[in-house]
Amino acid sequence: MSYAGQVISWTGKRPKRVEIPRLKPRGEKRPTTKVDIADLTPEPLPYLGQAAYIQLGMFESLSRAVTTAPDLSAKEGLSTAAGLALSKHHALIAEIRRRGSDPAEVMRPFVPGFDHFRAMTMGDDWYELLLGCYLTAGLLDDFFIRLSSGLPGDVGPRAGQILGEDSGTDVVVSELRGGIAADPKLASRLAMWGRRLVGDTLLLARSAMHASGNTTRDELRIEPVFTELIAAHTRRMDGLGLTA
């Protein structure tokens, strides 16, 4: 069963499926006007709690990739990426503590949903695990940076800066490209895996939003935001030689 069948969406209803916005053809110019989604941004503590737990989960997934890596070079490079995810987690935790709250309590509501998401997007082998780390982290960082614009005071810029820090993905991309070059059949399998990942990840992103009460209006504003996220996802897939 997919993540869509397990998690109640941000609208309060159980989602039947994830509707992924259709992208315009590559190269076609798109409007650059940013859509205002400030009233869909959660309060600072829920935002920080979910973002912090996501980074902790990314650290754990990358640590698993380190443990199962086929050689020492891959282990060393991936350990750096895992450390960067952990640094982001610690920085977000510091923001929670600045507001006088207990990080564990703030993160706790997001544990079941994100743990299930990680289990569903872990993959069947090392390469699927790597692609899952790369694509889901990219989408979620992009989304939470976008969502941070609606946070009050200085918390938005601070959170956006933390999430925009280097994630050490170069080594992940290098390992994936090397695997695809060595086994061309891997490309088609990873392309299918990447297409599955985007739906589950967008559903998780949607669940982080605060519903304004006007579902139709919210959907219309969310669609171009998700289109931006999918465009970035497509560029990541293209960079690996995979079809999004």
KEKOL-870371 format. One record per residue (C-alpha): x, y, z; residue number from 1. Coordinates in Angstrom, 3 decimals, decimal comma. Example, Ala and Ser with C-alpha at 12.3 -4.5 7.8 and 13.67 -1.06 7.14 Angstrom:
REM KEKOL-870371
vovo u: 12,300 v: -4,500 w: 7,800 resi: 1
vovo u: 13,670 v: -1,060 w: 7,140 resi: 2
END
This chain:
REM KEKOL-870371
vovo u: 0,000 v: 0,000 w: 0,000 resi: 1
vovo u: 1,284 v: 3,440 w: -0,873 resi: 2
vovo u: 1,878 v: 6,278 w: 1,537 resi: 3
vovo u: -1,283 v: 7,879 w: 0,128 resi: 4
vovo u: -3,298 v: 5,073 w: 1,634 resi: 5
vovo u: -1,854 v: 5,508 w: 5,102 resi: 6
vovo u: -1,687 v: 9,236 w: 5,858 resi: 7
vovo u: -4,527 v: 11,723 w: 6,239 resi: 8
vovo u: -3,889 v: 14,698 w: 3,999 resi: 9
vovo u: -3,597 v: 18,314 w: 5,127 resi: 10
vovo u: -7,242 v: 18,910 w: 4,133 resi: 11
vovo u: -8,369 v: 16,462 w: 6,836 resi: 12
vovo u: -9,606 v: 13,913 w: 4,287 resi: 13
vovo u: -8,035 v: 10,623 w: 3,349 resi: 14
vovo u: -6,478 v: 11,157 w: -0,104 resi: 15
vovo u: -7,479 v: 8,810 w: -2,891 resi: 16
vovo u: -4,400 v: 9,501 w: -4,987 resi: 17
vovo u: -1,728 v: 12,091 w: -5,541 resi: 18
vovo u: -2,463 v: 14,365 w: -8,472 resi: 19
vovo u: 0,884 v: 15,446 w: -9,867 resi: 20
vovo u: 0,737 v: 18,676 w: -11,883 resi: 21
vovo u: 1,656 v: 18,253 w: -15,531 resi: 22
vovo u: 4,848 v: 19,973 w: -16,593 resi: 23
vovo u: 5,087 v: 22,081 w: -19,699 resi: 24
vovo u: 7,533 v: 20,881 w: -22,349 resi: 25
vovo u: 11,213 v: 21,409 w: -21,539 resi: 26
vovo u: 12,476 v: 24,737 w: -22,725 resi: 27
vovo u: 9,063 v: 26,422 w: -22,693 resi: 28
vovo u: 9,053 v: 29,654 w: -20,718 resi: 29
vovo u: 7,073 v: 29,633 w: -17,506 resi: 30
vovo u: 5,737 v: 32,501 w: -15,393 resi: 31
vovo u: 8,214 v: 33,475 w: -12,694 resi: 32
vovo u: 5,691 v: 35,082 w: -10,326 resi: 33
vovo u: 5,857 v: 33,482 w: -6,913 resi: 34
vovo u: 2,559 v: 32,244 w: -5,512 resi: 35
vovo u: 1,738 v: 33,518 w: -2,019 resi: 36
vovo u: 1,180 v: 30,518 w: 0,249 resi: 37
vovo u: 1,971 v: 32,267 w: 3,528 resi: 38
vovo u: -1,363 v: 31,350 w: 5,118 resi: 39
vovo u: -0,690 v: 27,669 w: 4,343 resi: 40
vovo u: 2,544 v: 27,730 w: 6,343 resi: 41
vovo u: 2,192 v: 26,038 w: 9,736 resi: 42
vovo u: 3,096 v: 27,751 w: 12,985 resi: 43
vovo u: 6,858 v: 28,012 w: 13,646 resi: 44
vovo u: 7,170 v: 25,121 w: 16,092 resi: 45
vovo u: 5,295 v: 22,524 w: 13,976 resi: 46
vovo u: 7,277 v: 23,694 w: 10,946 resi: 47
vovo u: 10,601 v: 23,364 w: 12,775 resi: 48
vovo u: 9,638 v: 20,060 w: 14,362 resi: 49
vovo u: 8,778 v: 18,423 w: 11,071 resi: 50
vovo u: 11,760 v: 19,894 w: 9,225 resi: 51
vovo u: 14,109 v: 18,788 w: 12,027 resi: 52
vovo u: 12,755 v: 15,239 w: 12,080 resi: 53
vovo u: 13,010 v: 14,977 w: 8,300 resi: 54
vovo u: 16,696 v: 15,908 w: 8,489 resi: 55
vovo u: 17,231 v: 13,325 w: 11,224 resi: 56
vovo u: 15,555 v: 10,723 w: 9,016 resi: 57
vovo u: 17,771 v: 11,691 w: 6,090 resi: 58
vovo u: 20,817 v: 11,244 w: 8,328 resi: 59
vovo u: 19,594 v: 7,762 w: 9,286 resi: 60
vovo u: 18,933 v: 6,783 w: 5,656 resi: 61
vovo u: 22,346 v: 8,016 w: 4,528 resi: 62
vovo u: 23,937 v: 6,207 w: 7,472 resi: 63
vovo u: 22,297 v: 3,013 w: 6,244 resi: 64
vovo u: 23,759 v: 3,717 w: 2,805 resi: 65
vovo u: 27,188 v: 4,097 w: 4,435 resi: 66
vovo u: 26,798 v: 0,762 w: 6,223 resi: 67
vovo u: 25,822 v: -1,097 w: 3,040 resi: 68
vovo u: 28,180 v: 0,722 w: 0,635 resi: 69
vovo u: 30,271 v: -1,631 w: -1,540 resi: 70
vovo u: 33,639 v: 0,036 w: -0,950 resi: 71
vovo u: 35,533 v: 2,324 w: 1,391 resi: 72
vovo u: 35,515 v: 5,289 w: -0,997 resi: 73
vovo u: 31,727 v: 5,284 w: -1,140 resi: 74
vovo u: 31,512 v: 4,911 w: 2,635 resi: 75
vovo u: 33,760 v: 7,924 w: 3,186 resi: 76
vovo u: 31,883 v: 10,175 w: 0,763 resi: 77
vovo u: 28,443 v: 9,199 w: 2,004 resi: 78
vovo u: 29,484 v: 9,677 w: 5,616 resi: 79
vovo u: 30,128 v: 13,338 w: 4,760 resi: 80
vovo u: 26,630 v: 13,677 w: 3,294 resi: 81
vovo u: 25,142 v: 12,027 w: 6,385 resi: 82
vovo u: 27,054 v: 14,447 w: 8,598 resi: 83
vovo u: 25,670 v: 17,431 w: 6,700 resi: 84
vovo u: 22,101 v: 16,197 w: 7,184 resi: 85
vovo u: 22,807 v: 15,799 w: 10,889 resi: 86
vovo u: 24,211 v: 19,341 w: 11,023 resi: 87
vovo u: 20,970 v: 20,669 w: 9,532 resi: 88
vovo u: 19,016 v: 18,687 w: 12,111 resi: 89
vovo u: 21,070 v: 20,140 w: 14,965 resi: 90
vovo u: 20,648 v: 23,686 w: 13,623 resi: 91
vovo u: 16,868 v: 23,285 w: 13,448 resi: 92
vovo u: 16,846 v: 21,794 w: 16,935 resi: 93
vovo u: 18,696 v: 24,896 w: 18,138 resi: 94
vovo u: 15,898 v: 27,031 w: 16,652 resi: 95
vovo u: 13,330 v: 25,024 w: 18,615 resi: 96
vovo u: 15,309 v: 25,485 w: 21,826 resi: 97
vovo u: 15,573 v: 29,227 w: 21,140 resi: 98
vovo u: 11,804 v: 29,279 w: 21,508 resi: 99
vovo u: 11,929 v: 27,507 w: 24,871 resi: 100
vovo u: 10,513 v: 24,200 w: 23,672 resi: 101
vovo u: 11,597 v: 20,582 w: 24,029 resi: 102
vovo u: 12,757 v: 19,333 w: 20,591 resi: 103
vovo u: 11,621 v: 15,755 w: 21,238 resi: 104
vovo u: 8,093 v: 16,890 w: 22,082 resi: 105
vovo u: 7,936 v: 19,202 w: 19,086 resi: 106
vovo u: 9,106 v: 16,467 w: 16,689 resi: 107
vovo u: 7,030 v: 13,659 w: 18,203 resi: 108
vovo u: 3,775 v: 14,221 w: 16,212 resi: 109
vovo u: 5,679 v: 13,791 w: 12,941 resi: 110
vovo u: 7,448 v: 10,542 w: 13,806 resi: 111
vovo u: 4,817 v: 7,988 w: 12,658 resi: 112
vovo u: 4,119 v: 9,621 w: 9,292 resi: 113
vovo u: 7,726 v: 10,237 w: 8,344 resi: 114
vovo u: 8,927 v: 6,839 w: 9,571 resi: 115
vovo u: 6,293 v: 5,215 w: 7,372 resi: 116
vovo u: 7,340 v: 7,409 w: 4,464 resi: 117
vovo u: 10,989 v: 6,348 w: 4,920 resi: 118
vovo u: 9,998 v: 2,677 w: 5,027 resi: 119
vovo u: 8,035 v: 3,051 w: 1,787 resi: 120
vovo u: 10,846 v: 4,908 w: 0,005 resi: 121
vovo u: 13,844 v: 2,892 w: 1,227 resi: 122
vovo u: 14,123 v: 0,811 w: -1,933 resi: 123
vovo u: 15,108 v: -2,793 w: -2,551 resi: 124
vovo u: 18,846 v: -2,318 w: -2,951 resi: 125
vovo u: 21,690 v: 0,136 w: -2,394 resi: 126
vovo u: 21,119 v: 2,100 w: -5,599 resi: 127
vovo u: 17,414 v: 2,553 w: -4,915 resi: 128
vovo u: 18,298 v: 3,667 w: -1,396 resi: 129
vovo u: 20,748 v: 6,234 w: -2,787 resi: 130
vovo u: 18,252 v: 7,547 w: -5,330 resi: 131
vovo u: 15,613 v: 7,776 w: -2,610 resi: 132
vovo u: 17,939 v: 9,818 w: -0,396 resi: 133
vovo u: 18,868 v: 12,121 w: -3,261 resi: 134
vovo u: 15,416 v: 12,774 w: -4,691 resi: 135
vovo u: 13,323 v: 12,922 w: -1,522 resi: 136
vovo u: 15,837 v: 15,132 w: 0,304 resi: 137
vovo u: 15,978 v: 17,475 w: -2,680 resi: 138
vovo u: 12,208 v: 17,752 w: -2,979 resi: 139
vovo u: 11,629 v: 18,203 w: 0,744 resi: 140
vovo u: 14,416 v: 20,757 w: 1,191 resi: 141
vovo u: 13,036 v: 22,725 w: -1,765 resi: 142
vovo u: 9,531 v: 22,566 w: -0,340 resi: 143
vovo u: 10,398 v: 23,564 w: 3,216 resi: 144
vovo u: 12,553 v: 26,429 w: 1,951 resi: 145
vovo u: 9,559 v: 27,578 w: -0,112 resi: 146
vovo u: 7,226 v: 27,199 w: 2,867 resi: 147
vovo u: 9,573 v: 29,122 w: 5,186 resi: 148
vovo u: 8,598 v: 32,395 w: 3,488 resi: 149
vovo u: 5,345 v: 32,355 w: 5,456 resi: 150
vovo u: 6,969 v: 32,086 w: 8,888 resi: 151
vovo u: 6,934 v: 35,186 w: 11,113 resi: 152
vovo u: 9,920 v: 37,267 w: 12,167 resi: 153
vovo u: 13,415 v: 35,964 w: 11,576 resi: 154
vovo u: 12,568 v: 32,268 w: 11,818 resi: 155
vovo u: 11,767 v: 32,013 w: 8,094 resi: 156
vovo u: 15,081 v: 33,361 w: 6,792 resi: 157
vovo u: 16,998 v: 31,368 w: 9,408 resi: 158
vovo u: 15,245 v: 28,095 w: 8,546 resi: 159
vovo u: 15,615 v: 28,745 w: 4,823 resi: 160
vovo u: 19,330 v: 29,359 w: 5,237 resi: 161
vovo u: 19,784 v: 26,151 w: 7,235 resi: 162
vovo u: 17,929 v: 24,031 w: 4,698 resi: 163
vovo u: 19,747 v: 25,691 w: 1,806 resi: 164
vovo u: 23,167 v: 24,627 w: 3,086 resi: 165
vovo u: 25,224 v: 22,109 w: 1,102 resi: 166
vovo u: 23,816 v: 18,578 w: 1,368 resi: 167
vovo u: 26,878 v: 16,787 w: -0,009 resi: 168
vovo u: 24,897 v: 15,224 w: -2,836 resi: 169
vovo u: 27,808 v: 15,204 w: -5,292 resi: 170
vovo u: 28,983 v: 11,846 w: -3,974 resi: 171
vovo u: 25,472 v: 10,393 w: -4,263 resi: 172
vovo u: 25,220 v: 11,558 w: -7,869 resi: 173
vovo u: 28,688 v: 10,173 w: -8,635 resi: 174
vovo u: 27,845 v: 6,742 w: -7,219 resi: 175
vovo u: 24,535 v: 6,597 w: -9,085 resi: 176
vovo u: 26,121 v: 7,612 w: -12,378 resi: 177
vovo u: 28,847 v: 5,026 w: -11,890 resi: 178
vovo u: 26,322 v: 2,287 w: -11,240 resi: 179
vovo u: 24,249 v: 3,216 w: -14,282 resi: 180
vovo u: 27,348 v: 3,301 w: -16,508 resi: 181
vovo u: 28,384 v: -0,143 w: -15,294 resi: 182
vovo u: 24,910 v: -1,644 w: -15,718 resi: 183
vovo u: 22,711 v: 0,121 w: -18,303 resi: 184
vovo u: 19,696 v: -1,970 w: -17,210 resi: 185
vovo u: 19,861 v: -0,176 w: -13,878 resi: 186
vovo u: 18,749 v: 3,070 w: -15,545 resi: 187
vovo u: 15,254 v: 1,864 w: -16,438 resi: 188
vovo u: 14,702 v: 0,437 w: -12,962 resi: 189
vovo u: 15,866 v: 3,616 w: -11,263 resi: 190
vovo u: 13,766 v: 5,766 w: -13,600 resi: 191
vovo u: 10,662 v: 3,846 w: -12,517 resi: 192
vovo u: 11,695 v: 4,155 w: -8,872 resi: 193
vovo u: 12,206 v: 7,902 w: -9,243 resi: 194
vovo u: 8,724 v: 8,329 w: -10,699 resi: 195
vovo u: 7,232 v: 6,483 w: -7,743 resi: 196
vovo u: 9,205 v: 8,525 w: -5,229 resi: 197
vovo u: 7,907 v: 11,882 w: -6,436 resi: 198
vovo u: 4,261 v: 11,061 w: -5,696 resi: 199
vovo u: 4,892 v: 9,837 w: -2,164 resi: 200
vovo u: 7,179 v: 12,798 w: -1,428 resi: 201
vovo u: 4,678 v: 15,383 w: -2,655 resi: 202
vovo u: 2,017 v: 13,790 w: -0,477 resi: 203
vovo u: 4,282 v: 14,185 w: 2,545 resi: 204
vovo u: 4,918 v: 17,813 w: 1,575 resi: 205
vovo u: 1,194 v: 18,454 w: 1,214 resi: 206
vovo u: 0,529 v: 17,055 w: 4,687 resi: 207
vovo u: 2,868 v: 19,716 w: 6,151 resi: 208
vovo u: 0,665 v: 22,554 w: 4,961 resi: 209
vovo u: -1,939 v: 24,267 w: 7,107 resi: 210
vovo u: -5,318 v: 24,209 w: 5,366 resi: 211
vovo u: -6,935 v: 27,646 w: 5,073 resi: 212
vovo u: -10,467 v: 26,239 w: 4,996 resi: 213
vovo u: -11,027 v: 26,867 w: 1,287 resi: 214
vovo u: -9,920 v: 23,594 w: -0,282 resi: 215
vovo u: -10,485 v: 24,626 w: -3,902 resi: 216
vovo u: -8,556 v: 27,875 w: -3,468 resi: 217
vovo u: -5,746 v: 26,071 w: -1,638 resi: 218
vovo u: -5,424 v: 23,496 w: -4,410 resi: 219
vovo u: -5,178 v: 26,208 w: -7,062 resi: 220
vovo u: -2,347 v: 27,919 w: -5,188 resi: 221
vovo u: -0,524 v: 24,695 w: -4,363 resi: 222
vovo u: -0,456 v: 23,430 w: -7,956 resi: 223
vovo u: 2,126 v: 25,945 w: -9,298 resi: 224
vovo u: 4,270 v: 25,409 w: -6,182 resi: 225
vovo u: 4,300 v: 21,678 w: -6,791 resi: 226
vovo u: 4,988 v: 22,302 w: -10,474 resi: 227
vovo u: 8,158 v: 24,167 w: -9,414 resi: 228
vovo u: 9,156 v: 21,253 w: -7,187 resi: 229
vovo u: 8,586 v: 18,719 w: -9,947 resi: 230
vovo u: 10,621 v: 20,826 w: -12,380 resi: 231
vovo u: 13,561 v: 20,682 w: -9,958 resi: 232
vovo u: 12,991 v: 16,932 w: -9,531 resi: 233
vovo u: 13,059 v: 16,519 w: -13,307 resi: 234
vovo u: 16,383 v: 18,375 w: -13,511 resi: 235
vovo u: 17,842 v: 16,003 w: -10,909 resi: 236
vovo u: 16,616 v: 12,996 w: -12,882 resi: 237
vovo u: 17,967 v: 14,481 w: -16,115 resi: 238
vovo u: 21,340 v: 14,990 w: -14,467 resi: 239
vovo u: 21,476 v: 11,252 w: -13,822 resi: 240
vovo u: 20,421 v: 10,393 w: -17,347 resi: 241
vovo u: 17,049 v: 9,139 w: -16,111 resi: 242
vovo u: 13,618 v: 9,916 w: -17,511 resi: 243
vovo u: 11,334 v: 11,639 w: -15,007 resi: 244
END
